[in-house]
């Protein structure tokens, strides 16, 4: 939910946001050129993998928000995300309104949001994309080193022109 909130802040306060990193973000369902049958089958395999990971108690599936309090909070958040999934134009409007550069960092084994959804969202909007081989939905926690290797260089400021003039005297 935090990544969607980051997009909203970027859309509402463009004067205050210079760049956005979307990590473990929700993205609307996408077919990526696949047939409807192939897309549904792929998403079914994705959900089966999620259930297997959740049964094992894996941090890849469960993340760091375990406990009853985390589950209650997730219910309200999920309603909002389902609304974005059912009406992808809402997400598209939010994404268009966020004028700052965007980096999407998504793990290939994210069992909450399929990597295909992240790839389609980044490509269609011209966002930068880094796909990590592992790390699940919380790659920044589960595999912090590869996550930082993807993010830190992207955040480094580029030189903004010639060096300042230094008067000689």
LINUR-V263556 format. One record per residue. N is the residue number from 1. SS is DSSP state (H for helix, E for strand, L for the rest). PHI is phi in whole degrees, 0 to 359 (* if undefined). Layout:
BEGIN
N,SS,PHI  N,SS,PHI
END
This chain:
BEGIN
1,L,*  2,H,298  3,H,291  4,H,294  5,H,297  6,H,300  7,H,297  8,H,296  9,H,297  10,H,298  11,H,287  12,H,281  13,L,229  14,L,300  15,L,288  16,L,252  17,L,242  18,L,265  19,E,198  20,E,229  21,E,248  22,E,258  23,E,240  24,L,61  25,L,276  26,L,289  27,L,222  28,L,298  29,L,304  30,L,216  31,L,266  32,L,53  33,L,80  34,L,275  35,L,292  36,H,300  37,H,298  38,H,295  39,H,295  40,H,296  41,H,297  42,H,297  43,H,293  44,H,299  45,H,298  46,H,299  47,H,292  48,H,299  49,H,298  50,H,299  51,H,297  52,H,300  53,H,296  54,H,296  55,H,296  56,H,283  57,L,77  58,L,292  59,H,291  60,H,296  61,H,272  62,H,272  63,L,69  64,L,256  65,L,250  66,L,292  67,H,90  68,H,296  69,H,299  70,H,295  71,H,292  72,H,297  73,H,297  74,H,296  75,H,302  76,H,294  77,H,295  78,H,296  79,H,301  80,H,295  81,H,291  82,H,298  83,H,301  84,H,291  85,H,289  86,H,287  87,L,237  88,H,301  89,H,298  90,H,295  91,H,295  92,H,301  93,H,297  94,H,297  95,H,295  96,H,294  97,H,288  98,L,278  99,L,273  100,L,289  101,E,301  102,E,234  103,E,246  104,E,258  105,E,243  106,E,222  107,E,273  108,L,298  109,L,258  110,L,291  111,L,265  112,L,264  113,L,232  114,L,301  115,H,300  116,H,301  117,H,293  118,H,294  119,H,298  120,H,297  121,H,296  122,H,294  123,H,297  124,H,290  125,H,251  126,L,72  127,L,278  128,E,289  129,E,223  130,E,231  131,E,257  132,E,272  133,L,292  134,L,207  135,L,134  136,H,65  137,H,286  138,H,243  139,H,302  140,H,296  141,H,262  142,H,286  143,L,227  144,H,297  145,H,296  146,H,297  147,H,296  148,H,295  149,H,298  150,H,280  151,H,270  152,H,303  153,H,298  154,H,292  155,H,278  156,L,299  157,L,291  158,L,270  159,L,302  160,L,258  161,L,131  162,L,293  163,L,298  164,L,299  165,L,286  166,L,247  167,L,295  168,L,259  169,L,227
END
